[in-house]
Amino acid sequence: MKILTFVKHVPTPAVTPRIAESGDRIEDSGLSYEANEADLYAIEEAIHQKSLHGGDTIAVTIGPDRAKEALHVALAKGVDQVLHVLDERFQGTNSGLSWMAATRVVKKFEPDLVLCGVQAEDDMQGQFGIMLAEVLGLPVVTAVTEINVNADRTAATVVREIGAGFKEEIEVDLPCVLTIQFGIRPLRYTPIMSIVRMRMRPVETIDLEGLGIAPDALGAEEDMRVVELRYPDAGGKCEVIDGLPDDAADELVGKLIDRGVLQDAR
């Protein structure tokens, strides 16, 4: 069985993003990046399914040069093959370019299963896998927490979360696209030295033209654009009570009484 997984390279939450002077994008300088966590769960599931059914696992990232680090992590976890769709036009905000490229990648490999994380940590849209399936004309199931492929590998029974603690069991024909929920199985620790060693391995790269996407097919890039980014409104305030513990405690109780949180029992 051939399993293809998409993995995105996203900013880490350790660094607070800054809005660029233009006001319509995040300032890239100073950010650090990592593989999208939800996509790592998809990679773990791909490797697990291979252990059950055999075959090959393929990890693909779409993005600028730095994004290949996500593939080094995938290799260190145990995937068999990686592909980097590298093109500077992926620096923009048009996710339609990513769907177009991803569609060509799926057609190139013809996998039985296409897995991706339920959402990306940078945009939180959760639409990549859904749109990919729509363009390809494949069935899609979202927020999957369990996958059981049948013996002849023509269909799979999957369990998905539907909110409020409820789960739904669905039978879906293969090939299909599944978006993987956090926690489908434990994330194994990946030693940093394993990742460092994988940086020595060559990563196959391909650009849009290499996927057969002509430059004039990118006209939709201007159809969707960011108008403005804004910082969240500052809400609430913090008041620090100084002094000795007993005095600070008395002052705190007094403030809580004044605000009606506590009743004055004195």
Short mmCIF file of the C-alpha atoms (twelve columns), coordinates in Angstrom:
data_MODEL
# 
_entry.id   MODEL 
# 
loop_
_atom_site.group_PDB 
_atom_site.id 
_atom_site.type_symbol 
_atom_site.label_atom_id 
_atom_site.label_alt_id 
_atom_site.label_comp_id 
_atom_site.label_asym_id 
_atom_site.label_seq_id 
_atom_site.Cartn_x 
_atom_site.Cartn_y 
_atom_site.Cartn_z 
_atom_site.pdbx_PDB_model_num 
ATOM 1   C CA . MET A 1   0.000   0.000  0.000   1 
ATOM 2   C CA . LYS A 2   1.266   3.465  -0.876  1 
ATOM 3   C CA . ILE A 3   0.618   6.215  1.676   1 
ATOM 4   C CA . LEU A 4   1.313   9.884  0.942   1 
ATOM 5   C CA . THR A 5   1.452   12.456 3.734   1 
ATOM 6   C CA . PHE A 6   1.628   16.228 3.413   1 
ATOM 7   C CA . VAL A 7   3.589   18.100 6.079   1 
ATOM 8   C CA . LYS A 8   3.772   21.868 6.469   1 
ATOM 9   C CA . HIS A 9   6.610   23.967 7.897   1 
ATOM 10  C CA . VAL A 10  5.085   26.491 10.309  1 
ATOM 11  C CA . PRO A 11  6.347   29.138 12.773  1 
ATOM 12  C CA . THR A 12  6.889   27.898 16.306  1 
ATOM 13  C CA . PRO A 13  4.804   29.485 19.076  1 
ATOM 14  C CA . ALA A 14  8.030   30.225 20.965  1 
ATOM 15  C CA . VAL A 15  8.472   33.495 19.039  1 
ATOM 16  C CA . THR A 16  5.709   36.108 18.985  1 
ATOM 17  C CA . PRO A 17  5.030   37.065 15.359  1 
ATOM 18  C CA . ARG A 18  5.270   40.687 14.245  1 
ATOM 19  C CA . ILE A 19  3.182   42.348 11.566  1 
ATOM 20  C CA . ALA A 20  5.287   43.805 8.751   1 
ATOM 21  C CA . GLU A 21  5.194   47.535 8.014   1 
ATOM 22  C CA . SER A 22  3.007   46.852 4.986   1 
ATOM 23  C CA . GLY A 23  0.319   45.615 7.398   1 
ATOM 24  C CA . ASP A 24  -0.700  42.689 5.225   1 
ATOM 25  C CA . ARG A 25  1.773   39.981 6.194   1 
ATOM 26  C CA . ILE A 26  3.807   38.571 9.071   1 
ATOM 27  C CA . GLU A 27  7.429   39.664 9.273   1 
ATOM 28  C CA . ASP A 28  9.424   36.559 8.414   1 
ATOM 29  C CA . SER A 29  12.724  37.631 9.940   1 
ATOM 30  C CA . GLY A 30  13.307  36.448 13.485  1 
ATOM 31  C CA . LEU A 31  10.822  33.594 13.309  1 
ATOM 32  C CA . SER A 32  11.779  29.991 13.970  1 
ATOM 33  C CA . TYR A 33  9.991   27.117 12.261  1 
ATOM 34  C CA . GLU A 34  9.019   23.511 12.903  1 
ATOM 35  C CA . ALA A 35  6.975   20.735 11.324  1 
ATOM 36  C CA . ASN A 36  3.250   21.242 11.860  1 
ATOM 37  C CA . GLU A 37  2.237   19.088 14.839  1 
ATOM 38  C CA . ALA A 38  -0.993  17.767 13.325  1 
ATOM 39  C CA . ASP A 39  0.976   16.642 10.260  1 
ATOM 40  C CA . LEU A 40  3.386   14.755 12.519  1 
ATOM 41  C CA . TYR A 41  0.429   12.715 13.776  1 
ATOM 42  C CA . ALA A 42  -0.379  11.962 10.131  1 
ATOM 43  C CA . ILE A 43  3.199   10.771 9.595   1 
ATOM 44  C CA . GLU A 44  2.988   8.523  12.655  1 
ATOM 45  C CA . GLU A 45  -0.240  7.024  11.328  1 
ATOM 46  C CA . ALA A 46  1.267   6.493  7.874   1 
ATOM 47  C CA . ILE A 47  4.189   4.587  9.375   1 
ATOM 48  C CA . HIS A 48  1.786   2.545  11.528  1 
ATOM 49  C CA . GLN A 49  -0.354  1.615  8.523   1 
ATOM 50  C CA . LYS A 50  2.770   0.559  6.632   1 
ATOM 51  C CA . SER A 51  3.704   -1.730 9.536   1 
ATOM 52  C CA . LEU A 52  0.304   -3.418 9.147   1 
ATOM 53  C CA . HIS A 53  -0.019  -3.594 5.373   1 
ATOM 54  C CA . GLY A 54  3.470   -3.074 3.946   1 
ATOM 55  C CA . GLY A 55  4.198   -0.708 1.082   1 
ATOM 56  C CA . ASP A 56  5.798   2.730  0.982   1 
ATOM 57  C CA . THR A 57  5.371   5.997  2.839   1 
ATOM 58  C CA . ILE A 58  5.990   9.332  1.154   1 
ATOM 59  C CA . ALA A 59  6.172   12.745 2.840   1 
ATOM 60  C CA . VAL A 60  5.692   15.918 0.782   1 
ATOM 61  C CA . THR A 61  6.110   19.544 1.762   1 
ATOM 62  C CA . ILE A 62  5.148   22.576 -0.302  1 
ATOM 63  C CA . GLY A 63  7.010   25.775 0.460   1 
ATOM 64  C CA . PRO A 64  10.248  27.780 0.305   1 
ATOM 65  C CA . ASP A 65  13.728  26.387 0.833   1 
ATOM 66  C CA . ARG A 66  13.508  26.362 4.646   1 
ATOM 67  C CA . ALA A 67  10.532  23.965 4.477   1 
ATOM 68  C CA . LYS A 68  12.780  21.004 3.698   1 
ATOM 69  C CA . GLU A 69  13.569  20.778 7.420   1 
ATOM 70  C CA . ALA A 70  10.078  19.318 7.876   1 
ATOM 71  C CA . LEU A 71  11.129  16.527 5.519   1 
ATOM 72  C CA . HIS A 72  14.278  15.879 7.554   1 
ATOM 73  C CA . VAL A 73  11.998  15.281 10.548  1 
ATOM 74  C CA . ALA A 74  9.807   12.957 8.470   1 
ATOM 75  C CA . LEU A 75  12.850  10.965 7.349   1 
ATOM 76  C CA . ALA A 76  14.091  10.734 10.933  1 
ATOM 77  C CA . LYS A 77  10.703  9.325  11.943  1 
ATOM 78  C CA . GLY A 78  10.986  6.617  9.299   1 
ATOM 79  C CA . VAL A 79  9.239   7.600  6.063   1 
ATOM 80  C CA . ASP A 80  10.664  5.992  2.933   1 
ATOM 81  C CA . GLN A 81  10.651  8.874  0.463   1 
ATOM 82  C CA . VAL A 82  10.325  12.665 0.522   1 
ATOM 83  C CA . LEU A 83  9.554   15.338 -2.049  1 
ATOM 84  C CA . HIS A 84  9.928   19.105 -1.715  1 
ATOM 85  C CA . VAL A 85  7.733   21.195 -4.008  1 
ATOM 86  C CA . LEU A 86  9.967   24.254 -4.053  1 
ATOM 87  C CA . ASP A 87  8.893   27.531 -5.603  1 
ATOM 88  C CA . GLU A 88  9.265   31.118 -4.412  1 
ATOM 89  C CA . ARG A 89  5.663   31.811 -5.368  1 
ATOM 90  C CA . PHE A 90  4.638   29.817 -2.313  1 
ATOM 91  C CA . GLN A 91  5.770   32.800 -0.237  1 
ATOM 92  C CA . GLY A 92  2.425   34.466 -0.991  1 
ATOM 93  C CA . THR A 93  -0.963  34.101 0.648   1 
ATOM 94  C CA . ASN A 94  -2.789  32.210 -2.091  1 
ATOM 95  C CA . SER A 95  -3.415  28.709 -0.785  1 
ATOM 96  C CA . GLY A 96  -4.884  27.837 -4.186  1 
ATOM 97  C CA . LEU A 97  -1.322  27.437 -5.424  1 
ATOM 98  C CA . SER A 98  -0.702  24.793 -2.764  1 
ATOM 99  C CA . TRP A 99  -3.847  22.873 -3.695  1 
ATOM 100 C CA . MET A 100 -2.901  22.998 -7.366  1 
ATOM 101 C CA . ALA A 101 0.589   21.671 -6.657  1 
ATOM 102 C CA . ALA A 102 -0.673  19.057 -4.183  1 
ATOM 103 C CA . THR A 103 -3.141  17.774 -6.769  1 
ATOM 104 C CA . ARG A 104 -0.333  17.182 -9.260  1 
ATOM 105 C CA . VAL A 105 1.756   15.453 -6.580  1 
ATOM 106 C CA . VAL A 106 -1.058  13.025 -5.755  1 
ATOM 107 C CA . LYS A 107 -1.537  12.253 -9.447  1 
ATOM 108 C CA . LYS A 108 2.224   11.689 -9.760  1 
ATOM 109 C CA . PHE A 109 2.405   9.075  -6.976  1 
ATOM 110 C CA . GLU A 110 -1.128  7.579  -7.190  1 
ATOM 111 C CA . PRO A 111 -1.288  6.637  -3.475  1 
ATOM 112 C CA . ASP A 112 -3.926  4.494  -1.799  1 
ATOM 113 C CA . LEU A 113 -4.143  6.847  1.179   1 
ATOM 114 C CA . VAL A 114 -3.516  10.587 1.359   1 
ATOM 115 C CA . LEU A 115 -3.051  11.833 4.920   1 
ATOM 116 C CA . CYS A 116 -2.616  15.329 6.297   1 
ATOM 117 C CA . GLY A 117 -3.068  16.998 9.647   1 
ATOM 118 C CA . VAL A 118 -6.503  18.250 10.618  1 
ATOM 119 C CA . GLN A 119 -5.203  21.834 10.528  1 
ATOM 120 C CA . ALA A 120 -2.066  23.934 10.226  1 
ATOM 121 C CA . GLU A 121 -0.924  25.841 13.286  1 
ATOM 122 C CA . ASP A 122 -0.175  29.040 11.373  1 
ATOM 123 C CA . ASP A 123 -3.520  29.707 9.661   1 
ATOM 124 C CA . MET A 124 -5.899  27.338 11.540  1 
ATOM 125 C CA . GLN A 125 -8.080  27.031 8.419   1 
ATOM 126 C CA . GLY A 126 -8.356  23.248 8.348   1 
ATOM 127 C CA . GLN A 127 -9.254  23.272 4.669   1 
ATOM 128 C CA . PHE A 128 -6.193  21.870 2.862   1 
ATOM 129 C CA . GLY A 129 -7.225  18.205 2.886   1 
ATOM 130 C CA . ILE A 130 -10.860 19.020 2.118   1 
ATOM 131 C CA . MET A 131 -10.006 21.199 -0.879  1 
ATOM 132 C CA . LEU A 132 -7.438  18.690 -2.120  1 
ATOM 133 C CA . ALA A 133 -10.052 15.930 -2.118  1 
ATOM 134 C CA . GLU A 134 -12.566 18.190 -3.862  1 
ATOM 135 C CA . VAL A 135 -10.141 19.026 -6.675  1 
ATOM 136 C CA . LEU A 136 -9.127  15.363 -7.070  1 
ATOM 137 C CA . GLY A 137 -12.684 14.065 -6.869  1 
ATOM 138 C CA . LEU A 138 -11.749 11.740 -3.986  1 
ATOM 139 C CA . PRO A 139 -13.764 10.940 -0.853  1 
ATOM 140 C CA . VAL A 140 -12.577 12.729 2.283   1 
ATOM 141 C CA . VAL A 141 -13.109 12.168 6.013   1 
ATOM 142 C CA . THR A 142 -11.995 14.775 8.545   1 
ATOM 143 C CA . ALA A 143 -10.774 14.636 12.156  1 
ATOM 144 C CA . VAL A 144 -9.972  10.921 11.908  1 
ATOM 145 C CA . THR A 145 -8.954  9.133  15.111  1 
ATOM 146 C CA . GLU A 146 -8.779  5.515  13.875  1 
ATOM 147 C CA . ILE A 147 -8.106  3.812  10.526  1 
ATOM 148 C CA . ASN A 148 -8.770  0.152  9.703   1 
ATOM 149 C CA . VAL A 149 -8.005  -0.829 6.104   1 
ATOM 150 C CA . ASN A 150 -9.829  -3.944 4.914   1 
ATOM 151 C CA . ALA A 151 -8.018  -7.074 3.747   1 
ATOM 152 C CA . ASP A 152 -8.232  -6.377 0.020   1 
ATOM 153 C CA . ARG A 153 -7.287  -2.690 0.521   1 
ATOM 154 C CA . THR A 154 -10.222 -1.389 -1.468  1 
ATOM 155 C CA . ALA A 155 -11.866 0.382  1.472   1 
ATOM 156 C CA . ALA A 156 -11.234 1.462  5.049   1 
ATOM 157 C CA . THR A 157 -13.363 1.842  8.143   1 
ATOM 158 C CA . VAL A 158 -12.466 5.062  9.926   1 
ATOM 159 C CA . VAL A 159 -13.595 6.726  13.130  1 
ATOM 160 C CA . ARG A 160 -13.863 10.503 13.296  1 
ATOM 161 C CA . GLU A 161 -14.662 13.040 15.995  1 
ATOM 162 C CA . ILE A 162 -17.837 15.054 15.490  1 
ATOM 163 C CA . GLY A 163 -17.797 17.183 18.647  1 
ATOM 164 C CA . ALA A 164 -19.260 17.025 22.147  1 
ATOM 165 C CA . GLY A 165 -17.448 13.733 22.732  1 
ATOM 166 C CA . PHE A 166 -19.340 11.929 19.958  1 
ATOM 167 C CA . LYS A 167 -17.610 9.784  17.341  1 
ATOM 168 C CA . GLU A 168 -18.753 8.547  13.955  1 
ATOM 169 C CA . GLU A 169 -17.723 5.347  12.149  1 
ATOM 170 C CA . ILE A 170 -17.548 5.576  8.357   1 
ATOM 171 C CA . GLU A 171 -16.606 3.166  5.589   1 
ATOM 172 C CA . VAL A 172 -14.769 4.934  2.774   1 
ATOM 173 C CA . ASP A 173 -13.473 3.626  -0.545  1 
ATOM 174 C CA . LEU A 174 -9.788  3.854  -1.408  1 
ATOM 175 C CA . PRO A 175 -8.079  5.937  -2.607  1 
ATOM 176 C CA . CYS A 176 -9.229  8.686  -0.268  1 
ATOM 177 C CA . VAL A 177 -8.041  11.726 1.672   1 
ATOM 178 C CA . LEU A 178 -8.077  11.646 5.490   1 
ATOM 179 C CA . THR A 179 -7.327  14.573 7.782   1 
ATOM 180 C CA . ILE A 180 -5.792  13.234 10.973  1 
ATOM 181 C CA . GLN A 181 -6.832  14.428 14.418  1 
ATOM 182 C CA . PHE A 182 -4.348  15.168 17.182  1 
ATOM 183 C CA . GLY A 183 -3.657  12.140 19.364  1 
ATOM 184 C CA . ILE A 184 -4.538  9.403  16.864  1 
ATOM 185 C CA . ARG A 185 -1.481  7.691  18.369  1 
ATOM 186 C CA . PRO A 186 1.400   8.906  20.551  1 
ATOM 187 C CA . LEU A 187 4.066   11.050 18.919  1 
ATOM 188 C CA . ARG A 188 7.371   9.233  19.242  1 
ATOM 189 C CA . TYR A 189 10.349  11.258 20.381  1 
ATOM 190 C CA . THR A 190 12.669  11.990 17.461  1 
ATOM 191 C CA . PRO A 191 16.320  12.347 18.587  1 
ATOM 192 C CA . ILE A 192 17.901  15.548 17.328  1 
ATOM 193 C CA . MET A 193 20.915  13.610 16.053  1 
ATOM 194 C CA . SER A 194 18.625  11.546 13.833  1 
ATOM 195 C CA . ILE A 195 17.323  14.760 12.294  1 
ATOM 196 C CA . VAL A 196 20.876  16.066 11.871  1 
ATOM 197 C CA . ARG A 197 21.860  12.875 10.043  1 
ATOM 198 C CA . MET A 198 18.858  13.198 7.737   1 
ATOM 199 C CA . ARG A 199 20.056  16.677 6.742   1 
ATOM 200 C CA . MET A 200 22.889  14.914 4.938   1 
ATOM 201 C CA . ARG A 201 20.465  12.984 2.746   1 
ATOM 202 C CA . PRO A 202 19.536  14.562 -0.589  1 
ATOM 203 C CA . VAL A 203 15.939  15.752 -0.843  1 
ATOM 204 C CA . GLU A 204 14.213  15.481 -4.200  1 
ATOM 205 C CA . THR A 205 12.851  18.872 -5.266  1 
ATOM 206 C CA . ILE A 206 10.467  19.901 -8.003  1 
ATOM 207 C CA . ASP A 207 9.002   23.270 -9.012  1 
ATOM 208 C CA . LEU A 208 5.607   24.164 -10.421 1 
ATOM 209 C CA . GLU A 209 6.736   23.858 -14.014 1 
ATOM 210 C CA . GLY A 210 8.151   20.436 -13.170 1 
ATOM 211 C CA . LEU A 211 4.660   19.437 -12.054 1 
ATOM 212 C CA . GLY A 212 3.255   20.618 -15.372 1 
ATOM 213 C CA . ILE A 213 1.734   23.832 -14.000 1 
ATOM 214 C CA . ALA A 214 2.205   26.629 -16.525 1 
ATOM 215 C CA . PRO A 215 3.014   30.172 -15.297 1 
ATOM 216 C CA . ASP A 216 -0.220  31.517 -16.805 1 
ATOM 217 C CA . ALA A 217 -2.150  29.101 -14.592 1 
ATOM 218 C CA . LEU A 218 -1.206  31.240 -11.607 1 
ATOM 219 C CA . GLY A 219 -3.473  34.117 -12.524 1 
ATOM 220 C CA . ALA A 220 -5.706  33.310 -9.554  1 
ATOM 221 C CA . GLU A 221 -2.970  34.550 -7.236  1 
ATOM 222 C CA . GLU A 222 -4.567  38.004 -7.152  1 
ATOM 223 C CA . ASP A 223 -8.071  36.659 -6.563  1 
ATOM 224 C CA . MET A 224 -7.438  36.293 -2.834  1 
ATOM 225 C CA . ARG A 225 -5.225  38.611 -0.844  1 
ATOM 226 C CA . VAL A 226 -4.765  39.749 2.729   1 
ATOM 227 C CA . VAL A 227 -6.122  43.265 3.171   1 
ATOM 228 C CA . GLU A 228 -4.945  43.891 6.716   1 
ATOM 229 C CA . LEU A 229 -3.521  42.102 9.738   1 
ATOM 230 C CA . ARG A 230 -4.222  43.435 13.231  1 
ATOM 231 C CA . TYR A 231 -2.921  42.604 16.660  1 
ATOM 232 C CA . PRO A 232 -5.572  41.347 19.106  1 
ATOM 233 C CA . ASP A 233 -7.131  43.985 21.315  1 
ATOM 234 C CA . ALA A 234 -5.548  44.162 24.732  1 
ATOM 235 C CA . GLY A 235 -8.111  42.968 27.239  1 
ATOM 236 C CA . GLY A 236 -8.179  43.140 31.022  1 
ATOM 237 C CA . LYS A 237 -5.466  44.342 33.326  1 
ATOM 238 C CA . CYS A 238 -3.240  42.990 36.037  1 
ATOM 239 C CA . GLU A 239 -2.776  44.640 39.412  1 
ATOM 240 C CA . VAL A 240 0.197   43.637 41.561  1 
ATOM 241 C CA . ILE A 241 -0.198  43.735 45.350  1 
ATOM 242 C CA . ASP A 242 3.099   44.388 47.093  1 
ATOM 243 C CA . GLY A 243 4.021   44.172 50.747  1 
ATOM 244 C CA . LEU A 244 4.356   41.564 53.462  1 
ATOM 245 C CA . PRO A 245 2.258   38.398 53.032  1 
ATOM 246 C CA . ASP A 246 -0.246  39.224 55.801  1 
ATOM 247 C CA . ASP A 247 -0.693  42.806 54.604  1 
ATOM 248 C CA . ALA A 248 -1.000  41.689 50.973  1 
ATOM 249 C CA . ALA A 249 -3.603  39.076 51.953  1 
ATOM 250 C CA . ASP A 250 -5.670  41.679 53.833  1 
ATOM 251 C CA . GLU A 251 -5.516  44.030 50.858  1 
ATOM 252 C CA . LEU A 252 -6.532  41.248 48.465  1 
ATOM 253 C CA . VAL A 253 -9.528  40.277 50.617  1 
ATOM 254 C CA . GLY A 254 -10.578 43.934 50.800  1 
ATOM 255 C CA . LYS A 255 -10.472 44.274 47.019  1 
ATOM 256 C CA . LEU A 256 -12.504 41.091 46.548  1 
ATOM 257 C CA . ILE A 257 -15.121 42.383 49.013  1 
ATOM 258 C CA . ASP A 258 -15.263 45.738 47.186  1 
ATOM 259 C CA . ARG A 259 -15.911 43.929 43.903  1 
ATOM 260 C CA . GLY A 260 -18.634 41.744 45.402  1 
ATOM 261 C CA . VAL A 261 -16.660 38.523 45.026  1 
ATOM 262 C CA . LEU A 262 -16.611 37.933 48.793  1 
ATOM 263 C CA . GLN A 263 -18.971 39.011 51.538  1 
ATOM 264 C CA . ASP A 264 -17.686 41.009 54.470  1 
ATOM 265 C CA . ALA A 265 -18.051 38.683 57.474  1 
ATOM 266 C CA . ARG A 266 -16.473 41.080 59.916  1 
# 
